[in-house]
Amino acid sequence: MHSFEFERPTSVDEAVALFKQHGDNARALAGGTDLIVQMRIGRRTPGVVVDMKHIPEVSQITWDPESGLTVGASVPSHELYNNRDVRDQYRGLIDSVEMIGGTPIQGRASVGGNLCNAAPSADGIPALIALGAVCNIAGPDGGRELPVEQFCTAPGQNAMADNEFLVSLFLPKPAENSGARYIRFIPRNEMDIAVAGAGVSVVLENGNFKSARVALASVAPTPLFVEAAGSALAGKPVNDESIQAAADAAKAAATPISDMRGTVEYRKHLCEVLTRRALNDAVARARG
Ligand SMILES: Cc1cc2nc3c(=O)[nH]c(=O)nc-3n(C[C@H](O)[C@H](O)[C@H](O)COP(=O)(O)OP(=O)(O)OC[C@H]3O[C@@H](n4cnc5c(N)ncnc54)[C@H](O)[C@@H]3O)c2cc1C
């Protein structure tokens, strides 16, 4: 691996100053399960690696029963699924972080790093989109917020400038009678990239869908927010016909490629199947 400087800021302000000074020559480090691999093969060659894990706002989980959950960008998966509040309130997110890599990877891999890496196949991102998560971004001009569905701009690219970084993710408190689910298809039990994935959330009211959000993995250049699938459900009765209409909308929105993991046709078919199954599971969770 190439030589690089290593910085370990302990405050957001210190990190802002470092990224302002070094710009695109600096790279944030969370768990390193993407970054170190990419540096070893020369895909990324930062001159300065900035370890974010000693900045309190970037490394903590904060649950506010009134407003919701704030997850620091470098919080590893295992801290999320071992946190009682997160398990109780955000089961769709737990679905995804429990399937990233395996146990050793989950000891390090963060959902913030998963998002910033911006892989179309990232398992954490559809769940974040479905749950309405918002990015808290810091930079030299102060902080700004961005919905997760607007964050990924192309494979491996995101909407942050070179001198910005992700501080945390905010997930609003789940509504009454709501449920969420993330599922993916891989040809084996674990340690593989999703052929396709579906993250959904639903809110139920008097036997109808009050609202719903659907997002897909691995079927477009970025994780895909399928607004049409949520719209197909809003105000409709909770039954197979409504869910099928949403699953069909997800299939129609997908623009996958054919590769060694699956063809376009196969992936589009998976979008329909996974969306339907995830919605049925989310409804079951919403009903308790
Ligand atoms: C064996 C193995 C199996 C895997 N399996 C899966 C899987 O099943 N599903 C899946 O989705 N992924 C998988 N991954 C990929 C990886 O583990 C995840 O993407 C992980 O969540 C990345 O988090 P991290 O904390 O390790 O990020 P890092 O590697 O530290 O960072 C990832 C990227 O985000 C940037 N970054 C990190 N923090 C910030 C910040 N605060 N601000 C700005 N940029 C930042 C980094 O510069 C880097 O570009 C696997 C990886 C390995 C090695």
The ligand as an SDF file (V2000), in Angstrom:
LIG
                    3D

 53 58  0  0  0  0  0  0  0  0999 V2000
  -15.7120   -9.3580    3.2310 C   0  0  0  0  0  0  0  0  0  0  0  0
  -16.6330   -8.1920    2.9940 C   0  0  0  0  0  0  0  0  0  0  0  0
  -17.9870   -8.4080    2.9100 C   0  0  0  0  0  0  0  0  0  0  0  0
  -18.8570   -7.3430    2.6880 C   0  0  0  0  0  0  0  0  0  0  0  0
  -20.2060   -7.5890    2.6100 N   0  0  0  0  0  0  0  0  0  0  0  0
  -21.0490   -6.5690    2.3800 C   0  0  0  0  0  0  0  0  0  0  0  0
  -22.4720   -6.8160    2.3030 C   0  0  0  0  0  0  0  0  0  0  0  0
  -22.9520   -7.9330    2.4670 O   0  0  0  0  0  0  0  0  0  0  0  0
  -23.2780   -5.7540    2.0450 N   0  0  0  0  0  0  0  0  0  0  0  0
  -22.7840   -4.4770    1.8840 C   0  0  0  0  0  0  0  0  0  0  0  0
  -23.5660   -3.5620    1.6580 O   0  0  0  0  0  0  0  0  0  0  0  0
  -21.4620   -4.2240    1.9690 N   0  0  0  0  0  0  0  0  0  0  0  0
  -20.5810   -5.2280    2.2140 C   0  0  0  0  0  0  0  0  0  0  0  0
  -19.2370   -4.9740    2.2930 N   0  0  0  0  0  0  0  0  0  0  0  0
  -18.7460   -3.6060    2.0920 C   0  0  0  0  0  0  0  0  0  0  0  0
  -18.4850   -2.8280    3.4140 C   0  0  0  0  0  0  0  0  0  0  0  0
  -18.2750   -3.6700    4.5030 O   0  0  0  0  0  0  0  0  0  0  0  0
  -19.6480   -1.8680    3.7210 C   0  0  0  0  0  0  0  0  0  0  0  0
  -19.8660   -0.9830    2.6630 O   0  0  0  0  0  0  0  0  0  0  0  0
  -19.3940   -1.0820    5.0340 C   0  0  0  0  0  0  0  0  0  0  0  0
  -20.6320   -0.7300    5.5610 O   0  0  0  0  0  0  0  0  0  0  0  0
  -18.4950    0.1410    4.8660 C   0  0  0  0  0  0  0  0  0  0  0  0
  -18.3700    0.7800    6.1360 O   0  0  0  0  0  0  0  0  0  0  0  0
  -16.9560    1.1570    6.7620 P   0  0  0  0  0  0  0  0  0  0  0  0
  -17.2410    1.7620    8.0940 O   0  0  0  0  0  0  0  0  0  0  0  0
  -16.0240    0.0000    6.7460 O   0  0  0  0  0  0  0  0  0  0  0  0
  -16.4990    2.2680    5.7370 O   0  0  0  0  0  0  0  0  0  0  0  0
  -15.0280    2.7330    5.2550 P   0  0  0  0  0  0  0  0  0  0  0  0
  -14.3930    1.6440    4.4850 O   0  0  0  0  0  0  0  0  0  0  0  0
  -14.2740    3.3030    6.3940 O   0  0  0  0  0  0  0  0  0  0  0  0
  -15.4560    3.9100    4.2900 O   0  0  0  0  0  0  0  0  0  0  0  0
  -16.1780    3.6660    3.1080 C   0  0  0  0  0  0  0  0  0  0  0  0
  -16.1780    4.9250    2.2480 C   0  0  0  0  0  0  0  0  0  0  0  0
  -16.8860    5.9600    2.9040 O   0  0  0  0  0  0  0  0  0  0  0  0
  -16.0290    7.0830    3.1450 C   0  0  0  0  0  0  0  0  0  0  0  0
  -16.3850    7.5800    4.4720 N   0  0  0  0  0  0  0  0  0  0  0  0
  -16.4080    6.8910    5.6310 C   0  0  0  0  0  0  0  0  0  0  0  0
  -16.8370    7.6640    6.6340 N   0  0  0  0  0  0  0  0  0  0  0  0
  -17.0760    8.8890    6.0930 C   0  0  0  0  0  0  0  0  0  0  0  0
  -17.5210   10.1250    6.6290 C   0  0  0  0  0  0  0  0  0  0  0  0
  -17.8310   10.2710    7.9220 N   0  0  0  0  0  0  0  0  0  0  0  0
  -17.6490   11.1660    5.7880 N   0  0  0  0  0  0  0  0  0  0  0  0
  -17.3550   11.0350    4.4610 C   0  0  0  0  0  0  0  0  0  0  0  0
  -16.9300    9.8840    3.9010 N   0  0  0  0  0  0  0  0  0  0  0  0
  -16.7830    8.8350    4.7120 C   0  0  0  0  0  0  0  0  0  0  0  0
  -14.6290    6.5520    3.0650 C   0  0  0  0  0  0  0  0  0  0  0  0
  -13.6890    7.5540    2.7150 O   0  0  0  0  0  0  0  0  0  0  0  0
  -14.7720    5.4880    1.9990 C   0  0  0  0  0  0  0  0  0  0  0  0
  -14.7440    6.0640    0.7220 O   0  0  0  0  0  0  0  0  0  0  0  0
  -18.3390   -6.0290    2.5350 C   0  0  0  0  0  0  0  0  0  0  0  0
  -16.9510   -5.8130    2.6380 C   0  0  0  0  0  0  0  0  0  0  0  0
  -16.1120   -6.8660    2.8610 C   0  0  0  0  0  0  0  0  0  0  0  0
  -14.6410   -6.5940    2.9830 C   0  0  0  0  0  0  0  0  0  0  0  0
  1  2  1  0
  2  3  1  0
  2 52  2  0
  3  4  2  0
  4  5  1  0
  4 50  1  0
  5  6  2  0
  6  7  1  0
  6 13  1  0
  7  8  2  0
  7  9  1  0
  9 10  1  0
 10 11  2  0
 10 12  1  0
 12 13  2  0
 13 14  1  0
 14 15  1  0
 14 50  1  0
 15 16  1  0
 16 17  1  0
 16 18  1  0
 18 19  1  0
 18 20  1  0
 20 21  1  0
 20 22  1  0
 22 23  1  0
 23 24  1  0
 24 25  2  0
 24 26  1  0
 24 27  1  0
 27 28  1  0
 28 29  2  0
 28 30  1  0
 28 31  1  0
 31 32  1  0
 32 33  1  0
 33 34  1  0
 33 48  1  0
 34 35  1  0
 35 36  1  0
 35 46  1  0
 36 37  1  0
 36 45  1  0
 37 38  2  0
 38 39  1  0
 39 40  1  0
 39 45  2  0
 40 41  1  0
 40 42  2  0
 42 43  1  0
 43 44  2  0
 44 45  1  0
 46 47  1  0
 46 48  1  0
 48 49  1  0
 50 51  2  0
 51 52  1  0
 52 53  1  0
M  END
$$$$
